[in-house]
């Protein structure tokens, strides 16, 4: 893998780890709330995140 991909992976891990590091109770409540959502809602959220990620990556390329 190129250095850029490793750096991107590192940033993703940092972003994912900040929530449980700073506010574990709030993070747990958010995960519980997400797990209670129907599959269609989760797919919509996931799709929006993917589109946002592609737009951000495209803007910086």
PDBQT receptor file of N, H, CA, C and O in Angstrom, charges set to zero:
ATOM      1  N   UNK A   1       0.842  -1.180   0.000  1.00  0.00    +0.000 N 
ATOM      2  CA  UNK A   1       0.000   0.000   0.000  1.00  0.00    +0.000 C 
ATOM      3  C   UNK A   1       0.881   1.235   0.000  1.00  0.00    +0.000 C 
ATOM      4  O   UNK A   1       1.973   1.241   0.569  1.00  0.00    +0.000 OA
ATOM      5  N   UNK A   2       0.393   2.267  -0.640  1.00  0.00    +0.000 N 
ATOM      6  H   UNK A   2      -0.494   2.262  -1.102  1.00  0.00    +0.000 HD
ATOM      7  CA  UNK A   2       1.174   3.498  -0.657  1.00  0.00    +0.000 C 
ATOM      8  C   UNK A   2       1.071   4.215   0.688  1.00  0.00    +0.000 C 
ATOM      9  O   UNK A   2       0.198   3.918   1.504  1.00  0.00    +0.000 OA
ATOM     10  N   UNK A   3       1.968   5.151   0.897  1.00  0.00    +0.000 N 
ATOM     11  H   UNK A   3       2.677   5.393   0.234  1.00  0.00    +0.000 HD
ATOM     12  CA  UNK A   3       1.962   5.909   2.147  1.00  0.00    +0.000 C 
ATOM     13  C   UNK A   3       0.665   6.674   2.349  1.00  0.00    +0.000 C 
ATOM     14  O   UNK A   3       0.201   6.818   3.480  1.00  0.00    +0.000 OA
ATOM     15  N   UNK A   4       0.076   7.168   1.266  1.00  0.00    +0.000 N 
ATOM     16  H   UNK A   4       0.453   7.051   0.348  1.00  0.00    +0.000 HD
ATOM     17  CA  UNK A   4      -1.166   7.936   1.379  1.00  0.00    +0.000 C 
ATOM     18  C   UNK A   4      -2.296   7.091   1.953  1.00  0.00    +0.000 C 
ATOM     19  O   UNK A   4      -3.083   7.574   2.767  1.00  0.00    +0.000 OA
ATOM     20  N   UNK A   5      -2.378   5.839   1.535  1.00  0.00    +0.000 N 
ATOM     21  H   UNK A   5      -1.739   5.446   0.873  1.00  0.00    +0.000 HD
ATOM     22  CA  UNK A   5      -3.428   4.975   2.060  1.00  0.00    +0.000 C 
ATOM     23  C   UNK A   5      -3.218   4.666   3.534  1.00  0.00    +0.000 C 
ATOM     24  O   UNK A   5      -4.181   4.618   4.300  1.00  0.00    +0.000 OA
ATOM     25  N   UNK A   6      -1.965   4.457   3.943  1.00  0.00    +0.000 N 
ATOM     26  H   UNK A   6      -1.183   4.496   3.321  1.00  0.00    +0.000 HD
ATOM     27  CA  UNK A   6      -1.682   4.220   5.351  1.00  0.00    +0.000 C 
ATOM     28  C   UNK A   6      -2.024   5.448   6.190  1.00  0.00    +0.000 C 
ATOM     29  O   UNK A   6      -2.566   5.325   7.288  1.00  0.00    +0.000 OA
ATOM     30  N   UNK A   7      -1.705   6.631   5.668  1.00  0.00    +0.000 N 
ATOM     31  H   UNK A   7      -1.265   6.731   4.776  1.00  0.00    +0.000 HD
ATOM     32  CA  UNK A   7      -2.031   7.875   6.378  1.00  0.00    +0.000 C 
ATOM     33  C   UNK A   7      -3.536   8.028   6.492  1.00  0.00    +0.000 C 
ATOM     34  O   UNK A   7      -4.042   8.397   7.552  1.00  0.00    +0.000 OA
ATOM     35  N   UNK A   8      -4.264   7.747   5.405  1.00  0.00    +0.000 N 
ATOM     36  H   UNK A   8      -3.852   7.447   4.544  1.00  0.00    +0.000 HD
ATOM     37  CA  UNK A   8      -5.724   7.835   5.428  1.00  0.00    +0.000 C 
ATOM     38  C   UNK A   8      -6.306   6.853   6.436  1.00  0.00    +0.000 C 
ATOM     39  O   UNK A   8      -7.222   7.201   7.180  1.00  0.00    +0.000 OA
ATOM     40  N   UNK A   9      -5.787   5.633   6.468  1.00  0.00    +0.000 N 
ATOM     41  H   UNK A   9      -5.042   5.349   5.864  1.00  0.00    +0.000 HD
ATOM     42  CA  UNK A   9      -6.255   4.643   7.428  1.00  0.00    +0.000 C 
ATOM     43  C   UNK A   9      -5.994   5.114   8.857  1.00  0.00    +0.000 C 
ATOM     44  O   UNK A   9      -6.837   4.945   9.738  1.00  0.00    +0.000 OA
ATOM     45  N   UNK A  10      -4.833   5.700   9.077  1.00  0.00    +0.000 N 
ATOM     46  H   UNK A  10      -4.149   5.837   8.361  1.00  0.00    +0.000 HD
ATOM     47  CA  UNK A  10      -4.521   6.250  10.401  1.00  0.00    +0.000 C 
ATOM     48  C   UNK A  10      -5.503   7.328  10.815  1.00  0.00    +0.000 C 
ATOM     49  O   UNK A  10      -5.952   7.350  11.961  1.00  0.00    +0.000 OA
ATOM     50  N   UNK A  11      -5.844   8.225   9.897  1.00  0.00    +0.000 N 
ATOM     51  H   UNK A  11      -5.479   8.207   8.966  1.00  0.00    +0.000 HD
ATOM     52  CA  UNK A  11      -6.810   9.282  10.212  1.00  0.00    +0.000 C 
ATOM     53  C   UNK A  11      -8.189   8.711  10.504  1.00  0.00    +0.000 C 
ATOM     54  O   UNK A  11      -8.889   9.200  11.391  1.00  0.00    +0.000 OA
ATOM     55  N   UNK A  12      -8.583   7.684   9.768  1.00  0.00    +0.000 N 
ATOM     56  H   UNK A  12      -8.015   7.287   9.048  1.00  0.00    +0.000 HD
ATOM     57  CA  UNK A  12      -9.879   7.042  10.025  1.00  0.00    +0.000 C 
ATOM     58  C   UNK A  12      -9.888   6.427  11.421  1.00  0.00    +0.000 C 
ATOM     59  O   UNK A  12     -10.864   6.577  12.157  1.00  0.00    +0.000 OA
ATOM     60  N   UNK A  13      -8.820   5.745  11.788  1.00  0.00    +0.000 N 
ATOM     61  H   UNK A  13      -8.028   5.623  11.191  1.00  0.00    +0.000 HD
ATOM     62  CA  UNK A  13      -8.753   5.145  13.111  1.00  0.00    +0.000 C 
ATOM     63  C   UNK A  13      -8.765   6.204  14.213  1.00  0.00    +0.000 C 
ATOM     64  O   UNK A  13      -9.383   6.008  15.259  1.00  0.00    +0.000 OA
ATOM     65  N   UNK A  14      -8.090   7.314  13.981  1.00  0.00    +0.000 N 
ATOM     66  H   UNK A  14      -7.587   7.474  13.131  1.00  0.00    +0.000 HD
ATOM     67  CA  UNK A  14      -8.115   8.413  14.957  1.00  0.00    +0.000 C 
ATOM     68  C   UNK A  14      -9.527   8.947  15.105  1.00  0.00    +0.000 C 
ATOM     69  O   UNK A  14     -10.014   9.127  16.221  1.00  0.00    +0.000 OA
ATOM     70  N   UNK A  15     -10.195   9.204  13.969  1.00  0.00    +0.000 N 
ATOM     71  H   UNK A  15      -9.800   9.058  13.062  1.00  0.00    +0.000 HD
ATOM     72  CA  UNK A  15     -11.552   9.747  14.007  1.00  0.00    +0.000 C 
ATOM     73  C   UNK A  15     -12.516   8.779  14.685  1.00  0.00    +0.000 C 
ATOM     74  O   UNK A  15     -13.392   9.202  15.440  1.00  0.00    +0.000 OA
ATOM     75  N   UNK A  16     -12.361   7.488  14.423  1.00  0.00    +0.000 N 
ATOM     76  H   UNK A  16     -11.650   7.144  13.810  1.00  0.00    +0.000 HD
ATOM     77  CA  UNK A  16     -13.243   6.487  15.027  1.00  0.00    +0.000 C 
ATOM     78  C   UNK A  16     -12.968   6.325  16.516  1.00  0.00    +0.000 C 
ATOM     79  O   UNK A  16     -13.882   5.988  17.269  1.00  0.00    +0.000 OA
ATOM     80  N   UNK A  17     -11.755   6.551  16.956  1.00  0.00    +0.000 N 
ATOM     81  H   UNK A  17     -11.012   6.824  16.344  1.00  0.00    +0.000 HD
ATOM     82  CA  UNK A  17     -11.404   6.345  18.352  1.00  0.00    +0.000 C 
ATOM     83  C   UNK A  17     -11.678   7.528  19.260  1.00  0.00    +0.000 C 
ATOM     84  O   UNK A  17     -11.702   7.373  20.481  1.00  0.00    +0.000 OA
ATOM     85  N   UNK A  18     -11.883   8.703  18.693  1.00  0.00    +0.000 N 
ATOM     86  H   UNK A  18     -11.863   8.829  17.701  1.00  0.00    +0.000 HD
ATOM     87  CA  UNK A  18     -12.091   9.898  19.519  1.00  0.00    +0.000 C 
ATOM     88  C   UNK A  18     -13.372   9.800  20.340  1.00  0.00    +0.000 C 
ATOM     89  O   UNK A  18     -13.381  10.170  21.515  1.00  0.00    +0.000 OA
ATOM     90  N   UNK A  19     -14.455   9.306  19.737  1.00  0.00    +0.000 N 
ATOM     91  H   UNK A  19     -14.448   9.006  18.783  1.00  0.00    +0.000 HD
ATOM     92  CA  UNK A  19     -15.735   9.203  20.454  1.00  0.00    +0.000 C 
ATOM     93  C   UNK A  19     -15.657   8.375  21.719  1.00  0.00    +0.000 C 
ATOM     94  O   UNK A  19     -15.960   8.884  22.798  1.00  0.00    +0.000 OA
ATOM     95  N   UNK A  20     -15.252   7.095  21.621  1.00  0.00    +0.000 N 
ATOM     96  H   UNK A  20     -15.006   6.682  20.744  1.00  0.00    +0.000 HD
ATOM     97  CA  UNK A  20     -15.183   6.294  22.846  1.00  0.00    +0.000 C 
ATOM     98  C   UNK A  20     -14.103   6.757  23.823  1.00  0.00    +0.000 C 
ATOM     99  O   UNK A  20     -14.206   6.493  25.021  1.00  0.00    +0.000 OA
ATOM    100  N   UNK A  21     -13.069   7.443  23.330  1.00  0.00    +0.000 N 
ATOM    101  H   UNK A  21     -12.985   7.657  22.356  1.00  0.00    +0.000 HD
ATOM    102  CA  UNK A  21     -12.024   7.942  24.210  1.00  0.00    +0.000 C 
ATOM    103  C   UNK A  21     -12.525   9.103  25.063  1.00  0.00    +0.000 C 
ATOM    104  O   UNK A  21     -12.284   9.143  26.269  1.00  0.00    +0.000 OA
ATOM    105  N   UNK A  22     -13.218  10.040  24.438  1.00  0.00    +0.000 N 
ATOM    106  H   UNK A  22     -13.414  10.008  23.458  1.00  0.00    +0.000 HD
ATOM    107  CA  UNK A  22     -13.641  11.261  25.133  1.00  0.00    +0.000 C 
ATOM    108  C   UNK A  22     -14.948  11.079  25.902  1.00  0.00    +0.000 C 
ATOM    109  O   UNK A  22     -15.069  11.541  27.036  1.00  0.00    +0.000 OA
ATOM    110  N   UNK A  23     -15.925  10.410  25.290  1.00  0.00    +0.000 N 
ATOM    111  H   UNK A  23     -15.826  10.035  24.369  1.00  0.00    +0.000 HD
ATOM    112  CA  UNK A  23     -17.243  10.272  25.910  1.00  0.00    +0.000 C 
ATOM    113  C   UNK A  23     -17.756   8.842  25.743  1.00  0.00    +0.000 C 
ATOM    114  O   UNK A  23     -18.619   8.596  24.901  1.00  0.00    +0.000 OA
ATOM    115  N   UNK A  24     -17.244   7.906  26.525  1.00  0.00    +0.000 N 
ATOM    116  H   UNK A  24     -16.543   8.106  27.210  1.00  0.00    +0.000 HD
ATOM    117  CA  UNK A  24     -17.653   6.510  26.335  1.00  0.00    +0.000 C 
ATOM    118  C   UNK A  24     -19.147   6.259  26.578  1.00  0.00    +0.000 C 
ATOM    119  O   UNK A  24     -19.754   5.444  25.883  1.00  0.00    +0.000 OA
ATOM    120  N   UNK A  25     -19.741   6.945  27.550  1.00  0.00    +0.000 N 
ATOM    121  H   UNK A  25     -19.248   7.607  28.114  1.00  0.00    +0.000 HD
ATOM    122  CA  UNK A  25     -21.174   6.740  27.808  1.00  0.00    +0.000 C 
ATOM    123  C   UNK A  25     -22.019   7.263  26.657  1.00  0.00    +0.000 C 
ATOM    124  O   UNK A  25     -22.967   6.606  26.228  1.00  0.00    +0.000 OA
ATOM    125  N   UNK A  26     -21.680   8.432  26.164  1.00  0.00    +0.000 N 
ATOM    126  H   UNK A  26     -20.910   8.966  26.512  1.00  0.00    +0.000 HD
ATOM    127  CA  UNK A  26     -22.408   8.996  25.026  1.00  0.00    +0.000 C 
ATOM    128  C   UNK A  26     -22.225   8.168  23.774  1.00  0.00    +0.000 C 
ATOM    129  O   UNK A  26     -23.162   8.000  22.994  1.00  0.00    +0.000 OA
ATOM    130  N   UNK A  27     -21.021   7.649  23.576  1.00  0.00    +0.000 N 
ATOM    131  H   UNK A  27     -20.260   7.786  24.210  1.00  0.00    +0.000 HD
ATOM    132  CA  UNK A  27     -20.745   6.802  22.422  1.00  0.00    +0.000 C 
ATOM    133  C   UNK A  27     -21.557   5.517  22.503  1.00  0.00    +0.000 C 
ATOM    134  O   UNK A  27     -22.118   5.065  21.505  1.00  0.00    +0.000 OA
ATOM    135  N   UNK A  28     -21.617   4.933  23.688  1.00  0.00    +0.000 N 
ATOM    136  H   UNK A  28     -21.161   5.300  24.499  1.00  0.00    +0.000 HD
ATOM    137  CA  UNK A  28     -22.386   3.704  23.878  1.00  0.00    +0.000 C 
ATOM    138  C   UNK A  28     -23.871   3.959  23.612  1.00  0.00    +0.000 C 
ATOM    139  O   UNK A  28     -24.540   3.136  22.987  1.00  0.00    +0.000 OA
ATOM    140  N   UNK A  29     -24.388   5.100  24.086  1.00  0.00    +0.000 N 
ATOM    141  H   UNK A  29     -23.845   5.769  24.594  1.00  0.00    +0.000 HD
ATOM    142  CA  UNK A  29     -25.796   5.439  23.849  1.00  0.00    +0.000 C 
ATOM    143  C   UNK A  29     -26.060   5.628  22.356  1.00  0.00    +0.000 C 
ATOM    144  O   UNK A  29     -27.103   5.212  21.853  1.00  0.00    +0.000 OA
ATOM    145  N   UNK A  30     -25.120   6.254  21.650  1.00  0.00    +0.000 N 
ATOM    146  H   UNK A  30     -24.273   6.592  22.060  1.00  0.00    +0.000 HD
ATOM    147  CA  UNK A  30     -25.290   6.460  20.213  1.00  0.00    +0.000 C 
ATOM    148  C   UNK A  30     -25.300   5.120  19.480  1.00  0.00    +0.000 C 
ATOM    149  O   UNK A  30     -26.112   4.917  18.577  1.00  0.00    +0.000 OA
ATOM    150  N   UNK A  31     -24.411   4.206  19.856  1.00  0.00    +0.000 N 
ATOM    151  H   UNK A  31     -23.751   4.371  20.590  1.00  0.00    +0.000 HD
ATOM    152  CA  UNK A  31     -24.366   2.889  19.215  1.00  0.00    +0.000 C 
ATOM    153  C   UNK A  31     -25.655   2.123  19.504  1.00  0.00    +0.000 C 
ATOM    154  O   UNK A  31     -26.181   1.446  18.621  1.00  0.00    +0.000 OA
ATOM    155  N   UNK A  32     -26.165   2.223  20.724  1.00  0.00    +0.000 N 
ATOM    156  H   UNK A  32     -25.738   2.773  21.441  1.00  0.00    +0.000 HD
ATOM    157  CA  UNK A  32     -27.427   1.556  21.059  1.00  0.00    +0.000 C 
ATOM    158  C   UNK A  32     -28.575   2.132  20.236  1.00  0.00    +0.000 C 
ATOM    159  O   UNK A  32     -29.433   1.390  19.758  1.00  0.00    +0.000 OA
ATOM    160  N   UNK A  33     -28.590   3.438  20.071  1.00  0.00    +0.000 N 
ATOM    161  H   UNK A  33     -27.893   4.041  20.459  1.00  0.00    +0.000 HD
ATOM    162  CA  UNK A  33     -29.631   4.090  19.263  1.00  0.00    +0.000 C 
ATOM    163  C   UNK A  33     -29.534   3.653  17.805  1.00  0.00    +0.000 C 
ATOM    164  O   UNK A  33     -30.552   3.378  17.170  1.00  0.00    +0.000 OA
ATOM    165  N   UNK A  34     -28.319   3.588  17.276  1.00  0.00    +0.000 N 
ATOM    166  H   UNK A  34     -27.493   3.811  17.792  1.00  0.00    +0.000 HD
ATOM    167  CA  UNK A  34     -28.147   3.136  15.895  1.00  0.00    +0.000 C 
ATOM    168  C   UNK A  34     -28.577   1.689  15.714  1.00  0.00    +0.000 C 
ATOM    169  O   UNK A  34     -29.169   1.343  14.692  1.00  0.00    +0.000 OA
ATOM    170  N   UNK A  35     -28.288   0.842  16.689  1.00  0.00    +0.000 N 
ATOM    171  H   UNK A  35     -27.806   1.122  17.520  1.00  0.00    +0.000 HD
ATOM    172  CA  UNK A  35     -28.653  -0.569  16.553  1.00  0.00    +0.000 C 
ATOM    173  C   UNK A  35     -30.157  -0.776  16.604  1.00  0.00    +0.000 C 
ATOM    174  O   UNK A  35     -30.656  -1.811  16.160  1.00  0.00    +0.000 OA
ATOM    175  N   UNK A  36     -30.882   0.193  17.137  1.00  0.00    +0.000 N 
ATOM    176  H   UNK A  36     -30.477   1.034  17.497  1.00  0.00    +0.000 HD
ATOM    177  CA  UNK A  36     -32.339   0.086  17.198  1.00  0.00    +0.000 C 
ATOM    178  C   UNK A  36     -33.006   0.556  15.899  1.00  0.00    +0.000 C 
ATOM    179  O   UNK A  36     -34.211   0.375  15.727  1.00  0.00    +0.000 OA
ATOM    180  N   UNK A  37     -32.244   1.151  14.994  1.00  0.00    +0.000 N 
ATOM    181  H   UNK A  37     -31.265   1.298  15.134  1.00  0.00    +0.000 HD
ATOM    182  CA  UNK A  37     -32.802   1.662  13.742  1.00  0.00    +0.000 C 
ATOM    183  C   UNK A  37     -33.086   0.517  12.778  1.00  0.00    +0.000 C 
ATOM    184  O   UNK A  37     -32.390  -0.498  12.798  1.00  0.00    +0.000 OA
ATOM    185  N   UNK A  38     -34.105   0.674  11.933  1.00  0.00    +0.000 N 
ATOM    186  H   UNK A  38     -34.671   1.499  11.917  1.00  0.00    +0.000 HD
ATOM    187  CA  UNK A  38     -34.370  -0.352  10.921  1.00  0.00    +0.000 C 
ATOM    188  C   UNK A  38     -33.260  -0.385   9.867  1.00  0.00    +0.000 C 
ATOM    189  O   UNK A  38     -32.521   0.585   9.695  1.00  0.00    +0.000 OA
ATOM    190  N   UNK A  39     -33.158  -1.515   9.169  1.00  0.00    +0.000 N 
ATOM    191  H   UNK A  39     -33.758  -2.303   9.309  1.00  0.00    +0.000 HD
ATOM    192  CA  UNK A  39     -32.092  -1.704   8.184  1.00  0.00    +0.000 C 
ATOM    193  C   UNK A  39     -32.091  -0.626   7.109  1.00  0.00    +0.000 C 
ATOM    194  O   UNK A  39     -31.026  -0.153   6.713  1.00  0.00    +0.000 OA
ATOM    195  N   UNK A  40     -33.252  -0.234   6.636  1.00  0.00    +0.000 N 
ATOM    196  H   UNK A  40     -34.118  -0.618   6.958  1.00  0.00    +0.000 HD
ATOM    197  CA  UNK A  40     -33.308   0.795   5.588  1.00  0.00    +0.000 C 
ATOM    198  C   UNK A  40     -32.708   2.113   6.053  1.00  0.00    +0.000 C 
ATOM    199  O   UNK A  40     -32.022   2.789   5.286  1.00  0.00    +0.000 OA
ATOM    200  N   UNK A  41     -32.959   2.481   7.303  1.00  0.00    +0.000 N 
ATOM    201  H   UNK A  41     -33.516   1.932   7.926  1.00  0.00    +0.000 HD
ATOM    202  CA  UNK A  41     -32.403   3.721   7.848  1.00  0.00    +0.000 C 
ATOM    203  C   UNK A  41     -30.876   3.630   7.943  1.00  0.00    +0.000 C 
ATOM    204  O   UNK A  41     -30.170   4.589   7.628  1.00  0.00    +0.000 OA
ATOM    205  N   UNK A  42     -30.376   2.475   8.376  1.00  0.00    +0.000 N 
ATOM    206  H   UNK A  42     -30.949   1.697   8.632  1.00  0.00    +0.000 HD
ATOM    207  CA  UNK A  42     -28.923   2.290   8.470  1.00  0.00    +0.000 C 
ATOM    208  C   UNK A  42     -28.277   2.336   7.088  1.00  0.00    +0.000 C 
ATOM    209  O   UNK A  42     -27.189   2.890   6.928  1.00  0.00    +0.000 OA
ATOM    210  N   UNK A  43     -28.942   1.756   6.093  1.00  0.00    +0.000 N 
ATOM    211  H   UNK A  43     -29.825   1.306   6.223  1.00  0.00    +0.000 HD
ATOM    212  CA  UNK A  43     -28.412   1.814   4.729  1.00  0.00    +0.000 C 
ATOM    213  C   UNK A  43     -28.361   3.260   4.234  1.00  0.00    +0.000 C 
ATOM    214  O   UNK A  43     -27.396   3.665   3.585  1.00  0.00    +0.000 OA
ATOM    215  N   UNK A  44     -29.387   4.024   4.539  1.00  0.00    +0.000 N 
ATOM    216  H   UNK A  44     -30.171   3.695   5.066  1.00  0.00    +0.000 HD
ATOM    217  CA  UNK A  44     -29.423   5.427   4.127  1.00  0.00    +0.000 C 
ATOM    218  C   UNK A  44     -28.290   6.209   4.785  1.00  0.00    +0.000 C 
ATOM    219  O   UNK A  44     -27.627   7.014   4.132  1.00  0.00    +0.000 OA
ATOM    220  N   UNK A  45     -28.069   5.974   6.077  1.00  0.00    +0.000 N 
ATOM    221  H   UNK A  45     -28.607   5.320   6.608  1.00  0.00    +0.000 HD
ATOM    222  CA  UNK A  45     -26.982   6.647   6.791  1.00  0.00    +0.000 C 
ATOM    223  C   UNK A  45     -25.636   6.240   6.192  1.00  0.00    +0.000 C 
ATOM    224  O   UNK A  45     -24.784   7.090   5.933  1.00  0.00    +0.000 OA
ATOM    225  N   UNK A  46     -25.450   4.936   5.973  1.00  0.00    +0.000 N 
ATOM    226  H   UNK A  46     -26.142   4.246   6.183  1.00  0.00    +0.000 HD
ATOM    227  CA  UNK A  46     -24.207   4.453   5.381  1.00  0.00    +0.000 C 
ATOM    228  C   UNK A  46     -23.974   5.023   3.996  1.00  0.00    +0.000 C 
ATOM    229  O   UNK A  46     -22.852   5.401   3.660  1.00  0.00    +0.000 OA
ATOM    230  N   UNK A  47     -25.019   5.090   3.193  1.00  0.00    +0.000 N 
ATOM    231  H   UNK A  47     -25.931   4.783   3.466  1.00  0.00    +0.000 HD
ATOM    232  CA  UNK A  47     -24.898   5.658   1.850  1.00  0.00    +0.000 C 
ATOM    233  C   UNK A  47     -24.492   7.120   1.891  1.00  0.00    +0.000 C 
ATOM    234  O   UNK A  47     -23.652   7.559   1.105  1.00  0.00    +0.000 OA
ATOM    235  N   UNK A  48     -25.087   7.876   2.806  1.00  0.00    +0.000 N 
ATOM    236  H   UNK A  48     -25.770   7.519   3.444  1.00  0.00    +0.000 HD
ATOM    237  CA  UNK A  48     -24.725   9.290   2.941  1.00  0.00    +0.000 C 
ATOM    238  C   UNK A  48     -23.270   9.449   3.360  1.00  0.00    +0.000 C 
ATOM    239  O   UNK A  48     -22.579  10.346   2.875  1.00  0.00    +0.000 OA
ATOM    240  N   UNK A  49     -22.803   8.593   4.250  1.00  0.00    +0.000 N 
ATOM    241  H   UNK A  49     -23.364   7.865   4.644  1.00  0.00    +0.000 HD
ATOM    242  CA  UNK A  49     -21.406   8.660   4.672  1.00  0.00    +0.000 C 
ATOM    243  C   UNK A  49     -20.462   8.327   3.527  1.00  0.00    +0.000 C 
ATOM    244  O   UNK A  49     -19.423   8.967   3.368  1.00  0.00    +0.000 OA
ATOM    245  N   UNK A  50     -20.822   7.331   2.734  1.00  0.00    +0.000 N 
ATOM    246  H   UNK A  50     -21.667   6.811   2.864  1.00  0.00    +0.000 HD
ATOM    247  CA  UNK A  50     -19.983   6.966   1.590  1.00  0.00    +0.000 C 
ATOM    248  C   UNK A  50     -19.938   8.112   0.583  1.00  0.00    +0.000 C 
ATOM    249  O   UNK A  50     -18.865   8.458   0.088  1.00  0.00    +0.000 OA
ATOM    250  N   UNK A  51     -21.078   8.694   0.279  1.00  0.00    +0.000 N 
ATOM    251  H   UNK A  51     -21.949   8.413   0.681  1.00  0.00    +0.000 HD
ATOM    252  CA  UNK A  51     -21.122   9.811  -0.677  1.00  0.00    +0.000 C 
ATOM    253  C   UNK A  51     -20.310  10.986  -0.151  1.00  0.00    +0.000 C 
ATOM    254  O   UNK A  51     -19.562  11.607  -0.906  1.00  0.00    +0.000 OA
ATOM    255  N   UNK A  52     -20.447  11.300   1.138  1.00  0.00    +0.000 N 
ATOM    256  H   UNK A  52     -21.055  10.795   1.752  1.00  0.00    +0.000 HD
ATOM    257  CA  UNK A  52     -19.683  12.409   1.718  1.00  0.00    +0.000 C 
ATOM    258  C   UNK A  52     -18.179  12.124   1.631  1.00  0.00    +0.000 C 
ATOM    259  O   UNK A  52     -17.395  13.019   1.316  1.00  0.00    +0.000 OA
ATOM    260  N   UNK A  53     -17.783  10.899   1.907  1.00  0.00    +0.000 N 
ATOM    261  H   UNK A  53     -18.420  10.172   2.164  1.00  0.00    +0.000 HD
ATOM    262  CA  UNK A  53     -16.366  10.534   1.809  1.00  0.00    +0.000 C 
ATOM    263  C   UNK A  53     -15.834  10.651   0.391  1.00  0.00    +0.000 C 
ATOM    264  O   UNK A  53     -14.724  11.140   0.180  1.00  0.00    +0.000 OA
ATOM    265  N   UNK A  54     -16.614  10.208  -0.576  1.00  0.00    +0.000 N 
ATOM    266  H   UNK A  54     -17.516   9.812  -0.405  1.00  0.00    +0.000 HD
ATOM    267  CA  UNK A  54     -16.191  10.309  -1.981  1.00  0.00    +0.000 C 
ATOM    268  C   UNK A  54     -16.071  11.771  -2.395  1.00  0.00    +0.000 C 
ATOM    269  O   UNK A  54     -15.113  12.140  -3.075  1.00  0.00    +0.000 OA
ATOM    270  N   UNK A  55     -17.015  12.596  -2.003  1.00  0.00    +0.000 N 
ATOM    271  H   UNK A  55     -17.793  12.295  -1.451  1.00  0.00    +0.000 HD
ATOM    272  CA  UNK A  55     -16.970  14.025  -2.360  1.00  0.00    +0.000 C 
ATOM    273  C   UNK A  55     -15.740  14.681  -1.741  1.00  0.00    +0.000 C 
ATOM    274  O   UNK A  55     -15.040  15.446  -2.406  1.00  0.00    +0.000 OA
ATOM    275  N   UNK A  56     -15.479  14.387  -0.480  1.00  0.00    +0.000 N 
ATOM    276  H   UNK A  56     -16.047  13.766   0.059  1.00  0.00    +0.000 HD
ATOM    277  CA  UNK A  56     -14.310  14.976   0.186  1.00  0.00    +0.000 C 
ATOM    278  C   UNK A  56     -13.025  14.514  -0.480  1.00  0.00    +0.000 C 
ATOM    279  O   UNK A  56     -12.135  15.325  -0.736  1.00  0.00    +0.000 OA
ATOM    280  N   UNK A  57     -12.915  13.204  -0.768  1.00  0.00    +0.000 N 
ATOM    281  H   UNK A  57     -13.637  12.545  -0.560  1.00  0.00    +0.000 HD
ATOM    282  CA  UNK A  57     -11.717  12.688  -1.431  1.00  0.00    +0.000 C 
ATOM    283  C   UNK A  57     -11.557  13.308  -2.801  1.00  0.00    +0.000 C 
ATOM    284  O   UNK A  57     -10.447  13.673  -3.190  1.00  0.00    +0.000 OA
ATOM    285  N   UNK A  58     -12.640  13.433  -3.536  1.00  0.00    +0.000 N 
ATOM    286  H   UNK A  58     -13.541  13.137  -3.221  1.00  0.00    +0.000 HD
ATOM    287  CA  UNK A  58     -12.596  14.010  -4.893  1.00  0.00    +0.000 C 
ATOM    288  C   UNK A  58     -12.138  15.473  -4.842  1.00  0.00    +0.000 C 
ATOM    289  O   UNK A  58     -11.383  15.919  -5.706  1.00  0.00    +0.000 OA
ATOM    290  N   UNK A  59     -12.595  16.213  -3.830  1.00  0.00    +0.000 N 
ATOM    291  H   UNK A  59     -13.208  15.851  -3.128  1.00  0.00    +0.000 HD
ATOM    292  CA  UNK A  59     -12.221  17.626  -3.705  1.00  0.00    +0.000 C 
ATOM    293  C   UNK A  59     -10.711  17.796  -3.472  1.00  0.00    +0.000 C 
ATOM    294  O   UNK A  59     -10.127  18.796  -3.888  1.00  0.00    +0.000 OA
ATOM    295  N   UNK A  60     -10.096  16.832  -2.816  1.00  0.00    +0.000 N 
ATOM    296  H   UNK A  60     -10.571  16.020  -2.477  1.00  0.00    +0.000 HD
ATOM    297  CA  UNK A  60      -8.685  16.965  -2.485  1.00  0.00    +0.000 C 
ATOM    298  C   UNK A  60      -7.751  16.251  -3.446  1.00  0.00    +0.000 C 
ATOM    299  O   UNK A  60      -6.536  16.267  -3.249  1.00  0.00    +0.000 OA
ATOM    300  N   UNK A  61      -8.291  15.629  -4.478  1.00  0.00    +0.000 N 
ATOM    301  H   UNK A  61      -9.278  15.616  -4.639  1.00  0.00    +0.000 HD
ATOM    302  CA  UNK A  61      -7.440  14.975  -5.467  1.00  0.00    +0.000 C 
ATOM    303  C   UNK A  61      -7.066  15.909  -6.598  1.00  0.00    +0.000 C 
ATOM    304  O   UNK A  61      -6.351  15.510  -7.517  1.00  0.00    +0.000 OA
TER     305      UNK A  61
